[in-house]
């Protein structure tokens, strides 16, 4: 978890730290040849993709504890692009092996609403990552922070995934909330009563004409919304709230033996401490001259 001290770092402090790193890298020819340190953490607060619109908030990445990075955006409003989707303040922070994003408010009209969404990761102690928020509701029904990955919604017209954590050999990544609308549907399939109600919300979300509210099939709904079915799996709209990645900190292997250095002299060979010494293999004692001062 990022500390409050880092989370409150100003742009000037970030710029100064970055400038210091640049000066160090350029100080000697050897440093320049080695190139920049590998990225240790990355964060992006908000992104939208699909067949309708594309939008990404700024991403930040850090190459070490002395290279903190922070991005802040007051709000994101896609209504001008024909999508009824808006957010409150967005932040993305990265420092060393830690990263986090926060989104104050997320609103997809009456379809989905969430408050204080925080996605984070930490590369220490084998790596950890997760999602926090204070309140969430889908189609008017509230939901709580999940203990692990969870999918919400009982319709193929909308899918909400919470707390998606992935690991590989050297890093841990997390996506806080991923909302997929109308992805990979069969145009000829008849809408269920629940999906018809959802279609009304989607019509408002996408600024579609009122006839979308009377659609009876997936294809007719898509047509009323002014989009094509696309290839299977292609979402009409996909929103990702919080995406972070942290490199794992180096740690010794669990099975690696721990050894202790043994002092030696010119006459003695080092003794491996891992093997118990018996009387039969003990070396012959040698007298080492050493004088103590006499007092009294």
DRENVO-343459 format. One record per residue (C-alpha): residue number from 0; residue in one letter; z, y negated, x negated. Coordinates in steps of 0.2 Angstrom, whole numbers, padded with zeros to 4 digits. Each point is the difference from the previous one (the first is absolute). Layout:
N
node seq: NUM | type: A | pz: Z | py: Y | px: X .
...
end
This chain:
296
node seq: 0 | type: X | pz: 0000 | py: 0000 | px: 0000 .
node seq: 1 | type: X | pz: -0004 | py: -0017 | px: -0007 .
node seq: 2 | type: X | pz: 0015 | py: -0011 | px: -0003 .
node seq: 3 | type: X | pz: 0002 | py: -0016 | px: 0010 .
node seq: 4 | type: X | pz: -0001 | py: -0010 | px: -0016 .
node seq: 5 | type: X | pz: -0017 | py: 0007 | px: -0003 .
node seq: 6 | type: X | pz: -0005 | py: -0002 | px: 0018 .
node seq: 7 | type: X | pz: 0004 | py: -0018 | px: -0001 .
node seq: 8 | type: X | pz: -0009 | py: -0004 | px: -0016 .
node seq: 9 | type: X | pz: -0011 | py: -0016 | px: 0002 .
node seq: 10 | type: X | pz: -0018 | py: -0001 | px: -0005 .
node seq: 11 | type: X | pz: 0004 | py: -0010 | px: -0015 .
node seq: 12 | type: X | pz: 0011 | py: 0013 | px: -0007 .
node seq: 13 | type: X | pz: -0013 | py: 0013 | px: 0003 .
node seq: 14 | type: X | pz: -0013 | py: -0010 | px: -0008 .
node seq: 15 | type: X | pz: 0011 | py: -0003 | px: -0015 .
node seq: 16 | type: X | pz: 0003 | py: 0018 | px: -0002 .
node seq: 17 | type: X | pz: -0018 | py: 0004 | px: 0001 .
node seq: 18 | type: X | pz: -0004 | py: -0013 | px: -0013 .
node seq: 19 | type: X | pz: 0013 | py: 0007 | px: -0012 .
node seq: 20 | type: X | pz: -0008 | py: 0017 | px: 0001 .
node seq: 21 | type: X | pz: -0017 | py: -0007 | px: -0003 .
node seq: 22 | type: X | pz: 0006 | py: -0009 | px: -0016 .
node seq: 23 | type: X | pz: 0009 | py: 0016 | px: -0006 .
node seq: 24 | type: X | pz: -0016 | py: 0010 | px: 0002 .
node seq: 25 | type: X | pz: -0011 | py: -0013 | px: -0009 .
node seq: 26 | type: X | pz: 0013 | py: -0003 | px: -0014 .
node seq: 27 | type: X | pz: -0007 | py: 0014 | px: -0012 .
node seq: 28 | type: X | pz: -0016 | py: 0009 | px: -0002 .
node seq: 29 | type: X | pz: 0009 | py: 0017 | px: 0002 .
node seq: 30 | type: X | pz: 0006 | py: -0005 | px: 0017 .
node seq: 31 | type: X | pz: -0017 | py: -0006 | px: 0005 .
node seq: 32 | type: X | pz: -0008 | py: 0017 | px: -0005 .
node seq: 33 | type: X | pz: 0013 | py: 0010 | px: 0010 .
node seq: 34 | type: X | pz: -0004 | py: -0010 | px: 0016 .
node seq: 35 | type: X | pz: 0011 | py: -0003 | px: 0015 .
node seq: 36 | type: X | pz: 0014 | py: 0011 | px: 0005 .
node seq: 37 | type: X | pz: -0004 | py: 0012 | px: 0015 .
node seq: 38 | type: X | pz: 0004 | py: -0006 | px: 0017 .
node seq: 39 | type: X | pz: 0017 | py: 0006 | px: 0005 .
node seq: 40 | type: X | pz: 0001 | py: -0006 | px: 0018 .
node seq: 41 | type: X | pz: -0012 | py: -0007 | px: 0014 .
node seq: 42 | type: X | pz: 0003 | py: -0007 | px: 0017 .
node seq: 43 | type: X | pz: -0011 | py: -0007 | px: 0015 .
node seq: 44 | type: X | pz: 0008 | py: -0006 | px: 0016 .
node seq: 45 | type: X | pz: -0014 | py: 0002 | px: 0012 .
node seq: 46 | type: X | pz: -0018 | py: 0006 | px: 0002 .
node seq: 47 | type: X | pz: -0012 | py: 0002 | px: 0014 .
node seq: 48 | type: X | pz: -0016 | py: 0010 | px: 0000 .
node seq: 49 | type: X | pz: -0012 | py: 0010 | px: 0011 .
node seq: 50 | type: X | pz: -0016 | py: -0004 | px: 0009 .
node seq: 51 | type: X | pz: 0006 | py: -0017 | px: 0007 .
node seq: 52 | type: X | pz: 0008 | py: -0010 | px: -0013 .
node seq: 53 | type: X | pz: 0006 | py: 0001 | px: -0018 .
node seq: 54 | type: X | pz: 0015 | py: -0010 | px: -0007 .
node seq: 55 | type: X | pz: 0012 | py: 0003 | px: -0015 .
node seq: 56 | type: X | pz: 0015 | py: -0010 | px: -0005 .
node seq: 57 | type: X | pz: 0002 | py: -0003 | px: -0018 .
node seq: 58 | type: X | pz: 0006 | py: 0014 | px: -0011 .
node seq: 59 | type: X | pz: 0011 | py: -0001 | px: -0015 .
node seq: 60 | type: X | pz: 0003 | py: 0011 | px: -0014 .
node seq: 61 | type: X | pz: 0013 | py: 0001 | px: -0015 .
node seq: 62 | type: X | pz: -0001 | py: 0007 | px: -0017 .
node seq: 63 | type: X | pz: 0019 | py: -0001 | px: -0004 .
node seq: 64 | type: X | pz: 0017 | py: -0007 | px: 0004 .
node seq: 65 | type: X | pz: -0005 | py: -0016 | px: -0009 .
node seq: 66 | type: X | pz: -0016 | py: -0002 | px: 0011 .
node seq: 67 | type: X | pz: 0006 | py: -0003 | px: 0018 .
node seq: 68 | type: X | pz: -0013 | py: -0004 | px: 0012 .
node seq: 69 | type: X | pz: 0002 | py: -0007 | px: 0018 .
node seq: 70 | type: X | pz: -0012 | py: -0005 | px: 0014 .
node seq: 71 | type: X | pz: 0004 | py: -0010 | px: 0016 .
node seq: 72 | type: X | pz: -0010 | py: -0004 | px: 0015 .
node seq: 73 | type: X | pz: 0007 | py: -0009 | px: 0015 .
node seq: 74 | type: X | pz: -0009 | py: 0010 | px: 0013 .
node seq: 75 | type: X | pz: -0016 | py: 0009 | px: 0004 .
node seq: 76 | type: X | pz: -0010 | py: -0003 | px: 0016 .
node seq: 77 | type: X | pz: -0016 | py: 0009 | px: 0004 .
node seq: 78 | type: X | pz: -0003 | py: -0007 | px: 0017 .
node seq: 79 | type: X | pz: -0014 | py: -0011 | px: -0007 .
node seq: 80 | type: X | pz: -0009 | py: 0016 | px: -0005 .
node seq: 81 | type: X | pz: 0001 | py: 0007 | px: 0018 .
node seq: 82 | type: X | pz: 0015 | py: 0011 | px: -0003 .
node seq: 83 | type: X | pz: 0017 | py: -0003 | px: 0008 .
node seq: 84 | type: X | pz: 0011 | py: 0004 | px: -0015 .
node seq: 85 | type: X | pz: 0012 | py: -0011 | px: -0009 .
node seq: 86 | type: X | pz: 0015 | py: 0000 | px: -0012 .
node seq: 87 | type: X | pz: 0014 | py: -0010 | px: -0005 .
node seq: 88 | type: X | pz: 0004 | py: -0004 | px: -0019 .
node seq: 89 | type: X | pz: -0007 | py: 0013 | px: -0012 .
node seq: 90 | type: X | pz: 0007 | py: 0004 | px: -0018 .
node seq: 91 | type: X | pz: -0005 | py: 0012 | px: -0013 .
node seq: 92 | type: X | pz: 0011 | py: 0002 | px: -0016 .
node seq: 93 | type: X | pz: -0001 | py: 0011 | px: -0015 .
node seq: 94 | type: X | pz: 0011 | py: 0001 | px: -0016 .
node seq: 95 | type: X | pz: 0000 | py: 0014 | px: -0012 .
node seq: 96 | type: X | pz: 0001 | py: 0017 | px: 0009 .
node seq: 97 | type: X | pz: 0005 | py: -0009 | px: 0017 .
node seq: 98 | type: X | pz: -0010 | py: -0007 | px: 0014 .
node seq: 99 | type: X | pz: 0002 | py: -0005 | px: 0018 .
node seq: 100 | type: X | pz: -0009 | py: -0009 | px: 0014 .
node seq: 101 | type: X | pz: 0007 | py: -0009 | px: 0015 .
node seq: 102 | type: X | pz: -0009 | py: -0006 | px: 0016 .
node seq: 103 | type: X | pz: 0011 | py: -0010 | px: 0012 .
node seq: 104 | type: X | pz: -0009 | py: 0004 | px: 0016 .
node seq: 105 | type: X | pz: -0015 | py: 0010 | px: 0005 .
node seq: 106 | type: X | pz: -0008 | py: -0002 | px: 0017 .
node seq: 107 | type: X | pz: -0015 | py: 0009 | px: 0007 .
node seq: 108 | type: X | pz: 0002 | py: -0008 | px: 0017 .
node seq: 109 | type: X | pz: 0010 | py: 0012 | px: 0011 .
node seq: 110 | type: X | pz: -0006 | py: 0015 | px: -0009 .
node seq: 111 | type: X | pz: 0011 | py: 0000 | px: -0015 .
node seq: 112 | type: X | pz: 0014 | py: -0012 | px: -0006 .
node seq: 113 | type: X | pz: 0011 | py: 0002 | px: -0015 .
node seq: 114 | type: X | pz: 0013 | py: -0012 | px: -0009 .
node seq: 115 | type: X | pz: 0006 | py: -0001 | px: -0018 .
node seq: 116 | type: X | pz: -0011 | py: 0014 | px: -0007 .
node seq: 117 | type: X | pz: 0005 | py: 0004 | px: -0018 .
node seq: 118 | type: X | pz: -0009 | py: 0013 | px: -0010 .
node seq: 119 | type: X | pz: 0006 | py: 0004 | px: -0018 .
node seq: 120 | type: X | pz: 0000 | py: 0012 | px: -0014 .
node seq: 121 | type: X | pz: 0010 | py: 0003 | px: -0016 .
node seq: 122 | type: X | pz: -0006 | py: 0010 | px: -0015 .
node seq: 123 | type: X | pz: 0018 | py: 0004 | px: -0007 .
node seq: 124 | type: X | pz: 0009 | py: 0016 | px: 0002 .
node seq: 125 | type: X | pz: -0015 | py: 0010 | px: 0004 .
node seq: 126 | type: X | pz: -0007 | py: -0013 | px: 0012 .
node seq: 127 | type: X | pz: 0004 | py: -0005 | px: 0018 .
node seq: 128 | type: X | pz: -0009 | py: -0010 | px: 0014 .
node seq: 129 | type: X | pz: 0002 | py: -0004 | px: 0018 .
node seq: 130 | type: X | pz: -0002 | py: -0011 | px: 0015 .
node seq: 131 | type: X | pz: 0013 | py: -0011 | px: 0009 .
node seq: 132 | type: X | pz: -0002 | py: -0011 | px: 0015 .
node seq: 133 | type: X | pz: 0012 | py: -0008 | px: 0013 .
node seq: 134 | type: X | pz: -0010 | py: 0003 | px: 0016 .
node seq: 135 | type: X | pz: -0016 | py: 0009 | px: 0005 .
node seq: 136 | type: X | pz: -0009 | py: 0003 | px: 0017 .
node seq: 137 | type: X | pz: -0016 | py: 0009 | px: 0005 .
node seq: 138 | type: X | pz: -0007 | py: -0003 | px: 0017 .
node seq: 139 | type: X | pz: 0017 | py: -0007 | px: 0005 .
node seq: 140 | type: X | pz: 0010 | py: 0015 | px: -0006 .
node seq: 141 | type: X | pz: 0012 | py: -0003 | px: -0015 .
node seq: 142 | type: X | pz: 0001 | py: 0011 | px: -0015 .
node seq: 143 | type: X | pz: 0012 | py: 0001 | px: -0015 .
node seq: 144 | type: X | pz: -0002 | py: 0001 | px: -0018 .
node seq: 145 | type: X | pz: -0005 | py: 0018 | px: -0004 .
node seq: 146 | type: X | pz: 0009 | py: 0012 | px: -0012 .
node seq: 147 | type: X | pz: -0017 | py: 0005 | px: -0007 .
node seq: 148 | type: X | pz: -0019 | py: -0001 | px: 0004 .
node seq: 149 | type: X | pz: -0003 | py: -0002 | px: 0018 .
node seq: 150 | type: X | pz: -0014 | py: -0002 | px: 0012 .
node seq: 151 | type: X | pz: 0001 | py: -0010 | px: 0016 .
node seq: 152 | type: X | pz: -0010 | py: 0000 | px: 0016 .
node seq: 153 | type: X | pz: -0007 | py: 0013 | px: 0011 .
node seq: 154 | type: X | pz: -0018 | py: -0006 | px: 0001 .
node seq: 155 | type: X | pz: -0015 | py: 0002 | px: -0012 .
node seq: 156 | type: X | pz: -0004 | py: -0018 | px: 0003 .
node seq: 157 | type: X | pz: 0014 | py: -0006 | px: -0010 .
node seq: 158 | type: X | pz: 0010 | py: 0008 | px: -0014 .
node seq: 159 | type: X | pz: 0015 | py: -0008 | px: -0009 .
node seq: 160 | type: X | pz: 0006 | py: 0008 | px: -0016 .
node seq: 161 | type: X | pz: 0017 | py: -0005 | px: -0007 .
node seq: 162 | type: X | pz: 0007 | py: 0003 | px: -0017 .
node seq: 163 | type: X | pz: -0014 | py: 0009 | px: -0009 .
node seq: 164 | type: X | pz: 0006 | py: 0004 | px: -0018 .
node seq: 165 | type: X | pz: -0011 | py: 0009 | px: -0013 .
node seq: 166 | type: X | pz: 0004 | py: 0006 | px: -0017 .
node seq: 167 | type: X | pz: -0010 | py: 0004 | px: -0015 .
node seq: 168 | type: X | pz: 0004 | py: 0005 | px: -0018 .
node seq: 169 | type: X | pz: 0005 | py: -0018 | px: -0006 .
node seq: 170 | type: X | pz: 0003 | py: -0011 | px: 0016 .
node seq: 171 | type: X | pz: 0006 | py: -0001 | px: 0017 .
node seq: 172 | type: X | pz: -0009 | py: -0010 | px: 0014 .
node seq: 173 | type: X | pz: 0004 | py: -0005 | px: 0018 .
node seq: 174 | type: X | pz: -0009 | py: -0007 | px: 0015 .
node seq: 175 | type: X | pz: 0013 | py: -0007 | px: 0013 .
node seq: 176 | type: X | pz: -0010 | py: -0001 | px: 0016 .
node seq: 177 | type: X | pz: -0018 | py: 0005 | px: 0003 .
node seq: 178 | type: X | pz: -0008 | py: -0004 | px: 0017 .
node seq: 179 | type: X | pz: -0017 | py: 0008 | px: 0004 .
node seq: 180 | type: X | pz: -0009 | py: -0005 | px: 0015 .
node seq: 181 | type: X | pz: -0014 | py: 0010 | px: 0008 .
node seq: 182 | type: X | pz: -0004 | py: 0011 | px: -0015 .
node seq: 183 | type: X | pz: -0010 | py: 0016 | px: 0000 .
node seq: 184 | type: X | pz: -0002 | py: 0001 | px: 0019 .
node seq: 185 | type: X | pz: -0013 | py: 0010 | px: 0011 .
node seq: 186 | type: X | pz: -0009 | py: -0013 | px: 0010 .
node seq: 187 | type: X | pz: -0003 | py: 0012 | px: 0014 .
node seq: 188 | type: X | pz: 0018 | py: 0004 | px: 0002 .
node seq: 189 | type: X | pz: 0009 | py: -0006 | px: 0016 .
node seq: 190 | type: X | pz: 0014 | py: -0011 | px: -0002 .
node seq: 191 | type: X | pz: 0017 | py: 0005 | px: 0006 .
node seq: 192 | type: X | pz: 0011 | py: -0011 | px: 0012 .
node seq: 193 | type: X | pz: 0010 | py: -0005 | px: -0015 .
node seq: 194 | type: X | pz: -0015 | py: -0004 | px: -0010 .
node seq: 195 | type: X | pz: -0007 | py: -0011 | px: 0014 .
node seq: 196 | type: X | pz: 0016 | py: -0010 | px: -0001 .
node seq: 197 | type: X | pz: -0002 | py: -0001 | px: -0018 .
node seq: 198 | type: X | pz: -0018 | py: -0006 | px: 0001 .
node seq: 199 | type: X | pz: 0006 | py: -0015 | px: 0010 .
node seq: 200 | type: X | pz: 0011 | py: -0005 | px: -0015 .
node seq: 201 | type: X | pz: -0015 | py: 0004 | px: -0012 .
node seq: 202 | type: X | pz: -0011 | py: -0011 | px: 0010 .
node seq: 203 | type: X | pz: 0012 | py: -0015 | px: -0002 .
node seq: 204 | type: X | pz: 0003 | py: 0004 | px: -0018 .
node seq: 205 | type: X | pz: -0018 | py: 0000 | px: -0005 .
node seq: 206 | type: X | pz: -0005 | py: -0014 | px: 0012 .
node seq: 207 | type: X | pz: -0011 | py: 0011 | px: 0010 .
node seq: 208 | type: X | pz: -0007 | py: -0004 | px: 0018 .
node seq: 209 | type: X | pz: 0010 | py: 0006 | px: 0015 .
node seq: 210 | type: X | pz: -0012 | py: 0014 | px: 0004 .
node seq: 211 | type: X | pz: 0009 | py: 0010 | px: -0014 .
node seq: 212 | type: X | pz: 0015 | py: 0002 | px: 0011 .
node seq: 213 | type: X | pz: -0011 | py: 0011 | px: 0012 .
node seq: 214 | type: X | pz: -0007 | py: 0011 | px: -0014 .
node seq: 215 | type: X | pz: 0001 | py: 0019 | px: 0004 .
node seq: 216 | type: X | pz: -0006 | py: 0008 | px: -0016 .
node seq: 217 | type: X | pz: 0003 | py: -0004 | px: -0018 .
node seq: 218 | type: X | pz: -0018 | py: -0005 | px: -0002 .
node seq: 219 | type: X | pz: 0000 | py: -0012 | px: 0015 .
node seq: 220 | type: X | pz: 0016 | py: -0008 | px: -0007 .
node seq: 221 | type: X | pz: -0008 | py: -0002 | px: -0017 .
node seq: 222 | type: X | pz: -0015 | py: -0008 | px: 0007 .
node seq: 223 | type: X | pz: 0010 | py: -0012 | px: 0010 .
node seq: 224 | type: X | pz: 0009 | py: -0005 | px: -0016 .
node seq: 225 | type: X | pz: -0016 | py: -0003 | px: -0008 .
node seq: 226 | type: X | pz: 0001 | py: 0013 | px: -0014 .
node seq: 227 | type: X | pz: -0008 | py: 0017 | px: -0003 .
node seq: 228 | type: X | pz: 0009 | py: 0017 | px: -0001 .
node seq: 229 | type: X | pz: -0004 | py: 0001 | px: -0019 .
node seq: 230 | type: X | pz: 0001 | py: 0016 | px: -0010 .
node seq: 231 | type: X | pz: 0015 | py: 0012 | px: 0003 .
node seq: 232 | type: X | pz: 0015 | py: -0007 | px: -0008 .
node seq: 233 | type: X | pz: -0006 | py: -0018 | px: -0001 .
node seq: 234 | type: X | pz: 0012 | py: -0012 | px: 0008 .
node seq: 235 | type: X | pz: -0005 | py: -0015 | px: 0010 .
node seq: 236 | type: X | pz: 0015 | py: -0008 | px: -0007 .
node seq: 237 | type: X | pz: 0013 | py: 0005 | px: -0013 .
node seq: 238 | type: X | pz: 0015 | py: -0010 | px: -0005 .
node seq: 239 | type: X | pz: 0012 | py: 0004 | px: -0014 .
node seq: 240 | type: X | pz: 0016 | py: -0009 | px: -0001 .
node seq: 241 | type: X | pz: 0008 | py: 0002 | px: -0017 .
node seq: 242 | type: X | pz: -0008 | py: 0010 | px: -0015 .
node seq: 243 | type: X | pz: 0010 | py: 0002 | px: -0016 .
node seq: 244 | type: X | pz: -0002 | py: 0011 | px: -0015 .
node seq: 245 | type: X | pz: 0013 | py: 0003 | px: -0015 .
node seq: 246 | type: X | pz: -0003 | py: 0009 | px: -0016 .
node seq: 247 | type: X | pz: 0014 | py: 0012 | px: -0004 .
node seq: 248 | type: X | pz: 0012 | py: -0004 | px: -0014 .
node seq: 249 | type: X | pz: 0000 | py: 0012 | px: -0015 .
node seq: 250 | type: X | pz: 0014 | py: 0013 | px: 0001 .
node seq: 251 | type: X | pz: 0003 | py: 0015 | px: -0012 .
node seq: 252 | type: X | pz: -0005 | py: 0017 | px: 0007 .
node seq: 253 | type: X | pz: 0014 | py: 0009 | px: 0009 .
node seq: 254 | type: X | pz: -0002 | py: 0016 | px: -0012 .
node seq: 255 | type: X | pz: -0001 | py: -0010 | px: -0016 .
node seq: 256 | type: X | pz: 0015 | py: 0005 | px: -0011 .
node seq: 257 | type: X | pz: 0011 | py: -0014 | px: -0007 .
node seq: 258 | type: X | pz: 0004 | py: 0001 | px: -0019 .
node seq: 259 | type: X | pz: 0012 | py: -0009 | px: -0011 .
node seq: 260 | type: X | pz: -0004 | py: -0006 | px: -0017 .
node seq: 261 | type: X | pz: 0009 | py: 0010 | px: -0014 .
node seq: 262 | type: X | pz: 0005 | py: -0010 | px: -0016 .
node seq: 263 | type: X | pz: -0007 | py: 0008 | px: -0016 .
node seq: 264 | type: X | pz: 0002 | py: -0002 | px: -0019 .
node seq: 265 | type: X | pz: -0012 | py: 0003 | px: -0014 .
node seq: 266 | type: X | pz: 0007 | py: 0018 | px: -0002 .
node seq: 267 | type: X | pz: 0001 | py: 0005 | px: 0018 .
node seq: 268 | type: X | pz: -0014 | py: 0004 | px: 0013 .
node seq: 269 | type: X | pz: 0002 | py: -0006 | px: 0018 .
node seq: 270 | type: X | pz: 0008 | py: 0012 | px: 0012 .
node seq: 271 | type: X | pz: -0008 | py: 0002 | px: 0017 .
node seq: 272 | type: X | pz: 0014 | py: -0004 | px: 0013 .
node seq: 273 | type: X | pz: -0008 | py: 0010 | px: 0014 .
node seq: 274 | type: X | pz: 0004 | py: 0017 | px: -0009 .
node seq: 275 | type: X | pz: 0018 | py: 0005 | px: -0001 .
node seq: 276 | type: X | pz: 0006 | py: 0002 | px: -0018 .
node seq: 277 | type: X | pz: 0009 | py: 0017 | px: -0004 .
node seq: 278 | type: X | pz: 0011 | py: 0005 | px: -0015 .
node seq: 279 | type: X | pz: -0014 | py: 0010 | px: -0007 .
node seq: 280 | type: X | pz: -0013 | py: -0014 | px: 0000 .
node seq: 281 | type: X | pz: 0012 | py: -0014 | px: -0005 .
node seq: 282 | type: X | pz: -0005 | py: -0009 | px: -0016 .
node seq: 283 | type: X | pz: 0012 | py: 0002 | px: -0016 .
node seq: 284 | type: X | pz: 0012 | py: -0015 | px: -0001 .
node seq: 285 | type: X | pz: -0003 | py: -0012 | px: -0014 .
node seq: 286 | type: X | pz: 0012 | py: -0012 | px: -0008 .
node seq: 287 | type: X | pz: -0005 | py: -0018 | px: 0002 .
node seq: 288 | type: X | pz: 0009 | py: -0011 | px: -0012 .
node seq: 289 | type: X | pz: 0009 | py: -0014 | px: 0009 .
node seq: 290 | type: X | pz: 0015 | py: -0010 | px: -0006 .
node seq: 291 | type: X | pz: 0013 | py: -0009 | px: 0011 .
node seq: 292 | type: X | pz: 0009 | py: -0015 | px: -0006 .
node seq: 293 | type: X | pz: 0018 | py: 0003 | px: -0005 .
node seq: 294 | type: X | pz: 0013 | py: -0011 | px: 0008 .
node seq: 295 | type: X | pz: 0019 | py: -0002 | px: -0002 .
end
